[in-house]
Amino acid sequence: MDLLDHVLRRMGRHATTLLPFSLLIGIVFQDLASAARPLVGPLATILLMLALVRTDWPRVRALLVRPWLALTLSAAILIAVPLAVWPFWRMLDVWPGLIAALCLSAMAPTIVSAATTATFLRLDVSLALLVSLITNFAVPLTLPPLALWLLALDLNISAAALSLRLATIVLIALVGATAIRAWLKPDGVRHNASKIDGCAVLVLMAFAIPLMDGIVARALAEPAKLTGFVVGSFAGMFVCNALMVLGTLPFTDLRTALTAGYCSNGRNNALLMAVLPATADPDIFLFIAAVQIPIYIMPSLLLPLYRRLLRA
């Protein structure tokens, strides 16, 4: 048990090294990635559950005393941003699957690790945490009508079924996190924080493997297309980020605007793989694999820019 504790603690401290390695495992061992594909839904649920276990709920309750800023930013991220980018992406003469994937990505919630990387980037950690929680809980209500009604994207699934799949992941994660926190008690959660982080890294590593399913075959058959999807994923994150910064800067301070932009920049695209049917457009799943590259790289690219802006 001591060895397991030691391994989990070390994994929690070396997440940035281990996570790209898991993507490489999925690329090299394509049979493993294909076999692990059915685990995407359960792993997405466990990942959100562990994030909720580690959430500082007293701090969240304190933030909710004045929730209007976080609620407004969350609504903008889930509704205003996708509606704003849709006409822009539609004008581009690129693959229709890429257009659909970029719009779906803009509808996805903020990544659950946003608060962690916000610390590294010197942004407003409390605001990032609250926006991440609100968007992940609210996405079952916003993504299906936007994707299937307003934007008329054919995902081979009804709005009700998509909402149910999203809500199931969120509710199971919430119930599981509540049970774990009740079992460990607050002191136990604090004492085991690094081990919980190690478990989250382990789940993230396993989660990354099925995301690479089929990526090698697509790269060999359509290298230009895969390159275009990677470039498109970088562009999608940049546009979503810039829209939020420019839209909020006239009403808030620079640090808040940059935090809002970062929350809009990093979206939980992998959640789409967990809820979309296998019959959905294969290009959407290609995008979900391609977007993992900027998700891992973007914080390092933004760090010097944020430091310079905040220092100025």
N, C-alpha and C positions, 0 to 999 in steps of 0.2 A: 504493500500500500504506500509506503514511503517513496518507493521508486516511482509509482504512478503519480503521486502528488508532485514530485520533483519534475517529472516530464511535463505535466500539465502547466506548472508554473513557468517553466522555460518556454513552452509553446506560446503562452500568453505574452511573454516578453519579446518574442522573435516573430511576431505575426507577419511583419512586412517582408521578411525573408521567405517564410514558409508558404504564403498564399500564392505568389507567382509560381513557385515550384509545383503546386498542385495543378495549376493550369497546364504545366509542361507534362505532368503525368497523364492528364486527360488527352493531350495531343499525341503523346507517344503510344499510349495503350488505348487504342480506339475501341477494341472489344470491351474493355473495362468500362469505358465511357458509355457505350451503348447499353451494357448490362445494368449500369447504375441509373439509367434514365428514369425508371419508375420511382426512384427515391427522391426526385426533385421536390415533390410536394411535401412529403414528411420532413425532409431536411430544411425546407423553407420555414415550416412551422416551428421546428426545433430552434432554428437560428433566431427567429423573432422571439421565441419563448426565453432564450438565454439573454437576449438583449433586455427584455422586460424584467427579468430577475435582477440584472445589474443596474436597472434604472433607480436613481435616487428619488423615490416617490415623495418623501417630505419636501424635497426641493421642487418637484413638479407641482405639488399642491400650493406651495408658496408662489410659484410663477402664475398659477391659474387665478390668483387673486386679481391680477390685471391681465386677462388673456387676450385682449382685443388685437394686439399687435401680432401675436403668434397665429391667431385664428385668421386674421386678414391675409397674412403672408401664406398660410397654408392653403386658403381658398385660391389665392393667386397662382400658387404653384400647381394645384390640381386642376384648375379650370381656366384661368385667364391665359396662362402660358401656352397650354396646348391649342387653345383657340387662336392665339396670336401667331403661332408658328405654322399652323396648318396651311394658310394661304401662301406663306413663303416657301415651304417645302413643295407645295403643289406646282409652283412655277418652274421648278427645276426639271430638266430633261434627264432624269436618271431612272433606275429600275423602280417600278411601282412598289415592289416589296420593301425597298429601302425607305420610300416615302411613308408607307404604312407603319414600318417599324419605328421611324423617327417620331411620328405622331404618337404612337403607343408609348414610346419611351418618355415623351413629354407628359403623358398622363399618369405615369407610374409615381408612387410615393417616394419621398426622400429615403436614401439608404439609411439603415438602422445604425450604421457606424458613423453618421455625420457628426455627432457630438464629440466622438473620440478624435477624429481628424481635425475638427474645429479647434480643439485644444492645441494641436500641433501647429495650426495655421494662425494662431493668436486671434481667432474670431470670438463671437459671443457664444460660448458653449451652452449656456442655459437656453438661449433662444433656439439654437440648433437642435437641442434635445427635445424641446417642446414641439417644434415644427415636425421633426421626425416622427414623434408619437402621434400627433394629430393626423398627419397625412396617411400614415399606415393604417390608422383606425377608420379614416374617412374614405379611403380609396374604393371600397365596395360600392359606395353610393355615387361616386363621380366617374370612374373609368368606364363602366359598362354603357351608360347612356351617351357619353361623349364618343366612344369608339363605335358603337353599334347604331346609334340613332342620329346624333348631330353630324358625325363625320362619315356615316354610311360605310364603315369598313366591314367587309365580310370575313369574319373570323371563324365561321362554321360553329358558332355557339350563340345561344340566345343571351339577351341582356340579363334575364333572371338567373340563368345557370351560371353565367360569369360572376354575377354579384354573389351568388351562393358559395361559389368556390373561394372567392376572396374572403368573404365573411367567415367561412369555416376555418381558414388558416388563422385569421386574426383572433377569433373567439377561442379556438383550441389553445393557441399560444398564450392568451391572457389567462385562461383557466389553469393551464399548466404552470405558468409563472407564479400565479397566486398560491397554488398548492406548494410549490418549492419554497417560496419565501415564508409561508406559514410553517413549514417543516424546519427550515434552517434558523428562523428567527432573525431579526436585524443584525445581531452580533455575529451569527453564523454566516450571513451573507457577506459582511465586511471581512471576516476572518478567511473566508474561502474565495474572495474576489479574484485572486490571480488564478486559482484553479478553474473557476467559472469562465474566466477569459480564455484559459487554455482549452476548455471544452468547446467554446465558441469558435476558436481557431481550428480545432479538429473538425468541427461540423462544416466550417467554411471551406476547408481543404477538400472534404468529401463532396461538398456542394459544387465546387468548381469543376470536378471531373466530368460529370454528365453534361455540363454546359458546353464541353468541347466535342460532344458526340457529332460525328460526321464532318468535322471541320477540316480534316486532312483530305478527304475525298473532294470536298468543295474547293479546297485550295489547289489541288492538282488539276481538277477539271476546269475551274474558273478563277485563276489567280488574279486577274484584273478585277473581277467582281468582288472578291474578298478584300482586296486592297481598297476598292471604292467604299466598301462597307466600313472598314476601319477608319478611313478618312471621314466618312459621313458621321460615324459615332463621335469622333472628336468635334466635328462641326456642330452636331446636335447639342453636346454638352456645353460648348462655348456659347451658342445662341441662347439656350435656356438660362445660362448664368448671366449673360449680358442683359437680357430682357428684364430680369428681376432687379439687377443692380440699377439700371437706368430708370426703371419704373418706381423704385422705392427711394432712390437718393433724394428727390425733391422734398420728401416728407420725413426722412430720418437722417441720422448721422451716418458717416461713411462706414463705420464698423458694422452697424446694423444692416446697411445695404449690402455690404460684401458678404455678410453671413446669410442673408436672404438669397443672394446669388449663388452661393456655394450649396445651399440646400436645394436649389432648383437645378444646379449643375449635376449633382450625384443622385441618380434615380435607381430605385430597386428594380432594375430590369429583369433580374433573375426570377422575380415573383411572377412575371408574365409567363415564363416557361412552366411554372408550377400550376398555372390555372388554365392556360390555353390548351385546346385539344390537339392531339397529334396531327389532325387533318388540316390545321391552320397552315397558312402560307409558309413553306420551308425557309423563305428569305427572312421571315421574322426571327426564326430560331438562329439563322446565320448571324443576324444583327446582334442577338443576345450574346452570342459567343464573341463577336468582334468588339462589342462595347466593353468587355472586361478589360481590354488593354488600356483605354483611357481612364477607366475607373481606378485602376491601380496606379497609373502614371500621373494623372491630373493633380493630386495634392502636391507632389514634388515640383510640378511645373508652376503651380500657383503660389507656392511659398515665397519665392523672392519678390514677386509682384505685390503680394499682400503686405509683406514687410515694408517695402518701399512706400506704398500708398499710405499705410497706417502711420509710418514714421513721419511722412510729409504732413 
